[in-house]
């Protein structure tokens, strides 16, 4: 639960000191990072293929003319 939703600030500070947030976020953050990295590599490959295809089409057009 974010600090903004905790009514008593002392409770929020106490929860943070317990390392609860680190425990909660660490696995999710790692999972998220790996997902982003795999998505970025996939996107890079797709963009390269797309631009490669565009270049080939342009090349074919230029050769026909």
mmCIF file as gemmi writes it, N, C-alpha and C atoms, coordinates in Angstrom:
data_model
loop_
_atom_site.group_PDB
_atom_site.id
_atom_site.type_symbol
_atom_site.label_atom_id
_atom_site.label_alt_id
_atom_site.label_comp_id
_atom_site.label_asym_id
_atom_site.label_entity_id
_atom_site.label_seq_id
_atom_site.pdbx_PDB_ins_code
_atom_site.Cartn_x
_atom_site.Cartn_y
_atom_site.Cartn_z
_atom_site.occupancy
_atom_site.B_iso_or_equiv
_atom_site.pdbx_formal_charge
_atom_site.auth_seq_id
_atom_site.auth_asym_id
_atom_site.pdbx_PDB_model_num
ATOM 1 N N . UNK Axp A 1 ? 0.846 -1.196 0 1 0 ? 1 A 1
ATOM 2 C CA . UNK Axp A 1 ? 0 0 0 1 0 ? 1 A 1
ATOM 3 C C . UNK Axp A 1 ? 0.884 1.25 0 1 0 ? 1 A 1
ATOM 4 N N . UNK Axp A 2 ? 0.69 2.167 -0.948 1 0 ? 2 A 1
ATOM 5 C CA . UNK Axp A 2 ? 1.506 3.383 -0.984 1 0 ? 2 A 1
ATOM 6 C C . UNK Axp A 2 ? 1.317 4.239 0.253 1 0 ? 2 A 1
ATOM 7 N N . UNK Axp A 3 ? 2.342 5.036 0.577 1 0 ? 3 A 1
ATOM 8 C CA . UNK Axp A 3 ? 2.292 5.873 1.769 1 0 ? 3 A 1
ATOM 9 C C . UNK Axp A 3 ? 1.115 6.843 1.738 1 0 ? 3 A 1
ATOM 10 N N . UNK Axp A 4 ? 0.743 7.296 0.551 1 0 ? 4 A 1
ATOM 11 C CA . UNK Axp A 4 ? -0.333 8.278 0.444 1 0 ? 4 A 1
ATOM 12 C C . UNK Axp A 4 ? -1.646 7.72 0.987 1 0 ? 4 A 1
ATOM 13 N N . UNK Axp A 5 ? -1.815 6.413 0.9 1 0 ? 5 A 1
ATOM 14 C CA . UNK Axp A 5 ? -3.061 5.804 1.355 1 0 ? 5 A 1
ATOM 15 C C . UNK Axp A 5 ? -3.041 5.446 2.831 1 0 ? 5 A 1
ATOM 16 N N . UNK Axp A 6 ? -1.871 5.487 3.448 1 0 ? 6 A 1
ATOM 17 C CA . UNK Axp A 6 ? -1.787 5.172 4.868 1 0 ? 6 A 1
ATOM 18 C C . UNK Axp A 6 ? -2.148 6.408 5.663 1 0 ? 6 A 1
ATOM 19 N N . UNK Axp A 7 ? -3.138 6.269 6.564 1 0 ? 7 A 1
ATOM 20 C CA . UNK Axp A 7 ? -3.629 7.438 7.295 1 0 ? 7 A 1
ATOM 21 C C . UNK Axp A 7 ? -2.589 7.975 8.259 1 0 ? 7 A 1
ATOM 22 N N . UNK Axp A 8 ? -1.928 7.083 8.98 1 0 ? 8 A 1
ATOM 23 C CA . UNK Axp A 8 ? -0.96 7.523 9.988 1 0 ? 8 A 1
ATOM 24 C C . UNK Axp A 8 ? 0.444 7.409 9.424 1 0 ? 8 A 1
ATOM 25 N N . UNK Axp A 9 ? 1.157 8.532 9.395 1 0 ? 9 A 1
ATOM 26 C CA . UNK Axp A 9 ? 2.489 8.55 8.799 1 0 ? 9 A 1
ATOM 27 C C . UNK Axp A 9 ? 3.44 7.63 9.553 1 0 ? 9 A 1
ATOM 28 N N . UNK Axp A 10 ? 3.264 7.525 10.874 1 0 ? 10 A 1
ATOM 29 C CA . UNK Axp A 10 ? 4.163 6.676 11.673 1 0 ? 10 A 1
ATOM 30 C C . UNK Axp A 10 ? 4.092 5.23 11.187 1 0 ? 10 A 1
ATOM 31 N N . UNK Axp A 11 ? 2.891 4.756 10.893 1 0 ? 11 A 1
ATOM 32 C CA . UNK Axp A 11 ? 2.716 3.372 10.423 1 0 ? 11 A 1
ATOM 33 C C . UNK Axp A 11 ? 3.469 3.169 9.114 1 0 ? 11 A 1
ATOM 34 N N . UNK Axp A 12 ? 3.366 4.147 8.243 1 0 ? 12 A 1
ATOM 35 C CA . UNK Axp A 12 ? 4.022 4.045 6.933 1 0 ? 12 A 1
ATOM 36 C C . UNK Axp A 12 ? 5.531 3.95 7.118 1 0 ? 12 A 1
ATOM 37 N N . UNK Axp A 13 ? 6.082 4.807 7.964 1 0 ? 13 A 1
ATOM 38 C CA . UNK Axp A 13 ? 7.52 4.798 8.2 1 0 ? 13 A 1
ATOM 39 C C . UNK Axp A 13 ? 7.933 3.463 8.804 1 0 ? 13 A 1
ATOM 40 N N . UNK Axp A 14 ? 7.125 2.971 9.735 1 0 ? 14 A 1
ATOM 41 C CA . UNK Axp A 14 ? 7.436 1.697 10.391 1 0 ? 14 A 1
ATOM 42 C C . UNK Axp A 14 ? 7.433 0.563 9.357 1 0 ? 14 A 1
ATOM 43 N N . UNK Axp A 15 ? 6.448 0.571 8.469 1 0 ? 15 A 1
ATOM 44 C CA . UNK Axp A 15 ? 6.369 -0.473 7.44 1 0 ? 15 A 1
ATOM 45 C C . UNK Axp A 15 ? 7.586 -0.4 6.521 1 0 ? 15 A 1
ATOM 46 N N . UNK Axp A 16 ? 7.999 0.816 6.186 1 0 ? 16 A 1
ATOM 47 C CA . UNK Axp A 16 ? 9.17 0.972 5.317 1 0 ? 16 A 1
ATOM 48 C C . UNK Axp A 16 ? 10.417 0.428 6.016 1 0 ? 16 A 1
ATOM 49 N N . UNK Axp A 17 ? 10.527 0.719 7.317 1 0 ? 17 A 1
ATOM 50 C CA . UNK Axp A 17 ? 11.697 0.267 8.066 1 0 ? 17 A 1
ATOM 51 C C . UNK Axp A 17 ? 11.752 -1.26 8.135 1 0 ? 17 A 1
ATOM 52 N N . UNK Axp A 18 ? 10.606 -1.89 8.11 1 0 ? 18 A 1
ATOM 53 C CA . UNK Axp A 18 ? 10.565 -3.353 8.172 1 0 ? 18 A 1
ATOM 54 C C . UNK Axp A 18 ? 11.09 -3.984 6.882 1 0 ? 18 A 1
ATOM 55 N N . UNK Axp A 19 ? 11.26 -3.167 5.835 1 0 ? 19 A 1
ATOM 56 C CA . UNK Axp A 19 ? 11.723 -3.699 4.568 1 0 ? 19 A 1
ATOM 57 C C . UNK Axp A 19 ? 10.621 -4.402 3.806 1 0 ? 19 A 1
ATOM 58 N N . UNK Axp A 20 ? 9.382 -4.115 4.187 1 0 ? 20 A 1
ATOM 59 C CA . UNK Axp A 20 ? 8.238 -4.772 3.548 1 0 ? 20 A 1
ATOM 60 C C . UNK Axp A 20 ? 8.141 -4.401 2.076 1 0 ? 20 A 1
ATOM 61 N N . UNK Axp A 21 ? 8.359 -3.116 1.793 1 0 ? 21 A 1
ATOM 62 C CA . UNK Axp A 21 ? 8.228 -2.669 0.407 1 0 ? 21 A 1
ATOM 63 C C . UNK Axp A 21 ? 9.312 -3.272 -0.471 1 0 ? 21 A 1
ATOM 64 N N . UNK Axp A 22 ? 10.54 -3.346 0.066 1 0 ? 22 A 1
ATOM 65 C CA . UNK Axp A 22 ? 11.622 -3.947 -0.708 1 0 ? 22 A 1
ATOM 66 C C . UNK Axp A 22 ? 11.3 -5.407 -1.015 1 0 ? 22 A 1
ATOM 67 N N . UNK Axp A 23 ? 10.79 -6.1 -0.007 1 0 ? 23 A 1
ATOM 68 C CA . UNK Axp A 23 ? 10.443 -7.511 -0.171 1 0 ? 23 A 1
ATOM 69 C C . UNK Axp A 23 ? 9.35 -7.661 -1.22 1 0 ? 23 A 1
ATOM 70 N N . UNK Axp A 24 ? 8.4 -6.727 -1.197 1 0 ? 24 A 1
ATOM 71 C CA . UNK Axp A 24 ? 7.262 -6.809 -2.107 1 0 ? 24 A 1
ATOM 72 C C . UNK Axp A 24 ? 7.673 -6.461 -3.537 1 0 ? 24 A 1
ATOM 73 N N . UNK Axp A 25 ? 8.548 -5.443 -3.677 1 0 ? 25 A 1
ATOM 74 C CA . UNK Axp A 25 ? 8.854 -4.92 -5.01 1 0 ? 25 A 1
ATOM 75 C C . UNK Axp A 25 ? 9.991 -5.641 -5.719 1 0 ? 25 A 1
ATOM 76 N N . UNK Axp A 26 ? 10.924 -6.213 -4.96 1 0 ? 26 A 1
ATOM 77 C CA . UNK Axp A 26 ? 12.121 -6.777 -5.589 1 0 ? 26 A 1
ATOM 78 C C . UNK Axp A 26 ? 11.814 -7.82 -6.672 1 0 ? 26 A 1
ATOM 79 N N . UNK Axp A 27 ? 11.03 -8.854 -6.386 1 0 ? 27 A 1
ATOM 80 C CA . UNK Axp A 27 ? 10.77 -9.867 -7.422 1 0 ? 27 A 1
ATOM 81 C C . UNK Axp A 27 ? 10.021 -9.27 -8.612 1 0 ? 27 A 1
ATOM 82 N N . UNK Axp A 28 ? 9.054 -8.4 -8.324 1 0 ? 28 A 1
ATOM 83 C CA . UNK Axp A 28 ? 8.267 -7.798 -9.399 1 0 ? 28 A 1
ATOM 84 C C . UNK Axp A 28 ? 9.146 -6.934 -10.281 1 0 ? 28 A 1
ATOM 85 N N . UNK Axp A 29 ? 10.042 -6.15 -9.645 1 0 ? 29 A 1
ATOM 86 C CA . UNK Axp A 29 ? 10.929 -5.266 -10.404 1 0 ? 29 A 1
ATOM 87 C C . UNK Axp A 29 ? 11.848 -6.093 -11.311 1 0 ? 29 A 1
ATOM 88 N N . UNK Axp A 30 ? 12.38 -7.186 -10.777 1 0 ? 30 A 1
ATOM 89 C CA . UNK Axp A 30 ? 13.258 -8.046 -11.583 1 0 ? 30 A 1
ATOM 90 C C . UNK Axp A 30 ? 12.483 -8.629 -12.757 1 0 ? 30 A 1
ATOM 91 N N . UNK Axp A 31 ? 11.281 -9.106 -12.488 1 0 ? 31 A 1
ATOM 92 C CA . UNK Axp A 31 ? 10.439 -9.69 -13.528 1 0 ? 31 A 1
ATOM 93 C C . UNK Axp A 31 ? 10.138 -8.638 -14.596 1 0 ? 31 A 1
ATOM 94 N N . UNK Axp A 32 ? 9.793 -7.435 -14.139 1 0 ? 32 A 1
ATOM 95 C CA . UNK Axp A 32 ? 9.461 -6.339 -15.046 1 0 ? 32 A 1
ATOM 96 C C . UNK Axp A 32 ? 10.659 -5.986 -15.915 1 0 ? 32 A 1
ATOM 97 N N . UNK Axp A 33 ? 11.848 -5.916 -15.291 1 0 ? 33 A 1
ATOM 98 C CA . UNK Axp A 33 ? 13.061 -5.587 -16.04 1 0 ? 33 A 1
ATOM 99 C C . UNK Axp A 33 ? 13.326 -6.61 -17.129 1 0 ? 33 A 1
ATOM 100 N N . UNK Axp A 34 ? 13.222 -7.896 -16.794 1 0 ? 34 A 1
ATOM 101 C CA . UNK Axp A 34 ? 13.492 -8.933 -17.79 1 0 ? 34 A 1
ATOM 102 C C . UNK Axp A 34 ? 12.459 -8.856 -18.916 1 0 ? 34 A 1
ATOM 103 N N . UNK Axp A 35 ? 11.197 -8.566 -18.566 1 0 ? 35 A 1
ATOM 104 C CA . UNK Axp A 35 ? 10.165 -8.433 -19.593 1 0 ? 35 A 1
ATOM 105 C C . UNK Axp A 35 ? 10.471 -7.271 -20.522 1 0 ? 35 A 1
ATOM 106 N N . UNK Axp A 36 ? 10.88 -6.145 -19.935 1 0 ? 36 A 1
ATOM 107 C CA . UNK Axp A 36 ? 11.189 -4.968 -20.755 1 0 ? 36 A 1
ATOM 108 C C . UNK Axp A 36 ? 12.362 -5.265 -21.68 1 0 ? 36 A 1
ATOM 109 N N . UNK Axp A 37 ? 13.384 -5.928 -21.142 1 0 ? 37 A 1
ATOM 110 C CA . UNK Axp A 37 ? 14.557 -6.222 -21.964 1 0 ? 37 A 1
ATOM 111 C C . UNK Axp A 37 ? 14.191 -7.15 -23.121 1 0 ? 37 A 1
ATOM 112 N N . UNK Axp A 38 ? 13.41 -8.189 -22.855 1 0 ? 38 A 1
ATOM 113 C CA . UNK Axp A 38 ? 13.033 -9.109 -23.927 1 0 ? 38 A 1
ATOM 114 C C . UNK Axp A 38 ? 12.14 -8.403 -24.947 1 0 ? 38 A 1
ATOM 115 N N . UNK Axp A 39 ? 11.257 -7.518 -24.446 1 0 ? 39 A 1
ATOM 116 C CA . UNK Axp A 39 ? 10.389 -6.781 -25.356 1 0 ? 39 A 1
ATOM 117 C C . UNK Axp A 39 ? 11.21 -5.853 -26.244 1 0 ? 39 A 1
ATOM 118 N N . UNK Axp A 40 ? 12.203 -5.175 -25.634 1 0 ? 40 A 1
ATOM 119 C CA . UNK Axp A 40 ? 13.043 -4.254 -26.408 1 0 ? 40 A 1
ATOM 120 C C . UNK Axp A 40 ? 13.82 -5.006 -27.479 1 0 ? 40 A 1
ATOM 121 N N . UNK Axp A 41 ? 14.375 -6.176 -27.133 1 0 ? 41 A 1
ATOM 122 C CA . UNK Axp A 41 ? 15.145 -6.928 -28.126 1 0 ? 41 A 1
ATOM 123 C C . UNK Axp A 41 ? 14.219 -7.393 -29.257 1 0 ? 41 A 1
ATOM 124 N N . UNK Axp A 42 ? 13.008 -7.826 -28.89 1 0 ? 42 A 1
ATOM 125 C CA . UNK Axp A 42 ? 12.044 -8.254 -29.898 1 0 ? 42 A 1
ATOM 126 C C . UNK Axp A 42 ? 11.659 -7.082 -30.797 1 0 ? 42 A 1
ATOM 127 N N . UNK Axp A 43 ? 11.419 -5.925 -30.182 1 0 ? 43 A 1
ATOM 128 C CA . UNK Axp A 43 ? 11.043 -4.735 -30.951 1 0 ? 43 A 1
ATOM 129 C C . UNK Axp A 43 ? 12.173 -4.341 -31.903 1 0 ? 43 A 1
ATOM 130 N N . UNK Axp A 44 ? 13.407 -4.442 -31.421 1 0 ? 44 A 1
ATOM 131 C CA . UNK Axp A 44 ? 14.553 -4.097 -32.265 1 0 ? 44 A 1
ATOM 132 C C . UNK Axp A 44 ? 14.595 -5.004 -33.492 1 0 ? 44 A 1
ATOM 133 N N . UNK Axp A 45 ? 14.398 -6.289 -33.274 1 0 ? 45 A 1
ATOM 134 C CA . UNK Axp A 45 ? 14.409 -7.243 -34.387 1 0 ? 45 A 1
ATOM 135 C C . UNK Axp A 45 ? 13.289 -6.916 -35.37 1 0 ? 45 A 1
ATOM 136 N N . UNK Axp A 46 ? 12.091 -6.641 -34.849 1 0 ? 46 A 1
ATOM 137 C CA . UNK Axp A 46 ? 10.958 -6.337 -35.72 1 0 ? 46 A 1
ATOM 138 C C . UNK Axp A 46 ? 11.217 -5.079 -36.551 1 0 ? 46 A 1
ATOM 139 N N . UNK Axp A 47 ? 11.762 -4.038 -35.874 1 0 ? 47 A 1
ATOM 140 C CA . UNK Axp A 47 ? 12.038 -2.786 -36.587 1 0 ? 47 A 1
ATOM 141 C C . UNK Axp A 47 ? 13.087 -3.009 -37.665 1 0 ? 47 A 1
ATOM 142 N N . UNK Axp A 48 ? 14.109 -3.786 -37.333 1 0 ? 48 A 1
ATOM 143 C CA . UNK Axp A 48 ? 15.154 -4.068 -38.324 1 0 ? 48 A 1
ATOM 144 C C . UNK Axp A 48 ? 14.571 -4.8 -39.525 1 0 ? 48 A 1
ATOM 145 N N . UNK Axp A 49 ? 13.719 -5.778 -39.266 1 0 ? 49 A 1
ATOM 146 C CA . UNK Axp A 49 ? 13.111 -6.529 -40.369 1 0 ? 49 A 1
ATOM 147 C C . UNK Axp A 49 ? 12.242 -5.614 -41.208 1 0 ? 49 A 1
ATOM 148 N N . UNK Axp A 50 ? 11.469 -4.756 -40.528 1 0 ? 50 A 1
ATOM 149 C CA . UNK Axp A 50 ? 10.567 -3.857 -41.227 1 0 ? 50 A 1
ATOM 150 C C . UNK Axp A 50 ? 11.36 -2.922 -42.14 1 0 ? 50 A 1
ATOM 151 N N . UNK Axp A 51 ? 12.404 -2.293 -41.575 1 0 ? 51 A 1
ATOM 152 C CA . UNK Axp A 51 ? 13.196 -1.359 -42.378 1 0 ? 51 A 1
ATOM 153 C C . UNK Axp A 51 ? 13.978 -2.098 -43.456 1 0 ? 51 A 1
ATOM 154 N N . UNK Axp A 52 ? 14.413 -3.313 -43.154 1 0 ? 52 A 1
ATOM 155 C CA . UNK Axp A 52 ? 15.093 -4.113 -44.166 1 0 ? 52 A 1
ATOM 156 C C . UNK Axp A 52 ? 14.169 -4.389 -45.33 1 0 ? 52 A 1
ATOM 157 N N . UNK Axp A 53 ? 12.911 -4.731 -45.018 1 0 ? 53 A 1
ATOM 158 C CA . UNK Axp A 53 ? 11.925 -4.983 -46.053 1 0 ? 53 A 1
ATOM 159 C C . UNK Axp A 53 ? 11.645 -3.741 -46.878 1 0 ? 53 A 1
ATOM 160 N N . UNK Axp A 54 ? 11.547 -2.601 -46.203 1 0 ? 54 A 1
ATOM 161 C CA . UNK Axp A 54 ? 11.294 -1.34 -46.905 1 0 ? 54 A 1
ATOM 162 C C . UNK Axp A 54 ? 12.453 -1.04 -47.849 1 0 ? 54 A 1
ATOM 163 N N . UNK Axp A 55 ? 13.668 -1.236 -47.349 1 0 ? 55 A 1
ATOM 164 C CA . UNK Axp A 55 ? 14.848 -0.979 -48.19 1 0 ? 55 A 1
ATOM 165 C C . UNK Axp A 55 ? 14.847 -1.881 -49.415 1 0 ? 55 A 1
ATOM 166 N N . UNK Axp A 56 ? 14.498 -3.148 -49.22 1 0 ? 56 A 1
ATOM 167 C CA . UNK Axp A 56 ? 14.479 -4.081 -50.351 1 0 ? 56 A 1
ATOM 168 C C . UNK Axp A 56 ? 13.443 -3.641 -51.372 1 0 ? 56 A 1
ATOM 169 N N . UNK Axp A 57 ? 12.265 -3.197 -50.91 1 0 ? 57 A 1
ATOM 170 C CA . UNK Axp A 57 ? 11.213 -2.761 -51.831 1 0 ? 57 A 1
ATOM 171 C C . UNK Axp A 57 ? 11.688 -1.538 -52.618 1 0 ? 57 A 1
ATOM 172 N N . UNK Axp A 58 ? 12.296 -0.582 -51.896 1 0 ? 58 A 1
ATOM 173 C CA . UNK Axp A 58 ? 12.811 0.618 -52.563 1 0 ? 58 A 1
ATOM 174 C C . UNK Axp A 58 ? 13.868 0.241 -53.607 1 0 ? 58 A 1
ATOM 175 N N . UNK Axp A 59 ? 14.714 -0.71 -53.245 1 0 ? 59 A 1
ATOM 176 C CA . UNK Axp A 59 ? 15.778 -1.167 -54.144 1 0 ? 59 A 1
ATOM 177 C C . UNK Axp A 59 ? 15.169 -1.79 -55.397 1 0 ? 59 A 1
ATOM 178 N N . UNK Axp A 60 ? 14.135 -2.623 -55.215 1 0 ? 60 A 1
ATOM 179 C CA . UNK Axp A 60 ? 13.477 -3.267 -56.352 1 0 ? 60 A 1
ATOM 180 C C . UNK Axp A 60 ? 12.849 -2.218 -57.269 1 0 ? 60 A 1
ATOM 181 N N . UNK Axp A 61 ? 12.186 -1.222 -56.679 1 0 ? 61 A 1
ATOM 182 C CA . UNK Axp A 61 ? 11.565 -0.157 -57.473 1 0 ? 61 A 1
ATOM 183 C C . UNK Axp A 61 ? 12.624 0.582 -58.28 1 0 ? 61 A 1
ATOM 184 N N . UNK Axp A 62 ? 13.735 0.895 -57.603 1 0 ? 62 A 1
ATOM 185 C CA . UNK Axp A 62 ? 14.797 1.645 -58.278 1 0 ? 62 A 1
ATOM 186 C C . UNK Axp A 62 ? 15.388 0.825 -59.425 1 0 ? 62 A 1
ATOM 187 N N . UNK Axp A 63 ? 15.47 -0.5 -59.23 1 0 ? 63 A 1
ATOM 188 C CA . UNK Axp A 63 ? 16.068 -1.356 -60.257 1 0 ? 63 A 1
ATOM 189 C C . UNK Axp A 63 ? 15.148 -1.477 -61.467 1 0 ? 63 A 1
ATOM 190 N N . UNK Axp A 64 ? 13.839 -1.474 -61.24 1 0 ? 64 A 1
ATOM 191 C CA . UNK Axp A 64 ? 12.881 -1.63 -62.334 1 0 ? 64 A 1
ATOM 192 C C . UNK Axp A 64 ? 12.843 -0.393 -63.223 1 0 ? 64 A 1
ATOM 193 N N . UNK Axp A 65 ? 13.069 0.777 -62.636 1 0 ? 65 A 1
ATOM 194 C CA . UNK Axp A 65 ? 12.947 2.035 -63.385 1 0 ? 65 A 1
ATOM 195 C C . UNK Axp A 65 ? 14.101 2.244 -64.352 1 0 ? 65 A 1
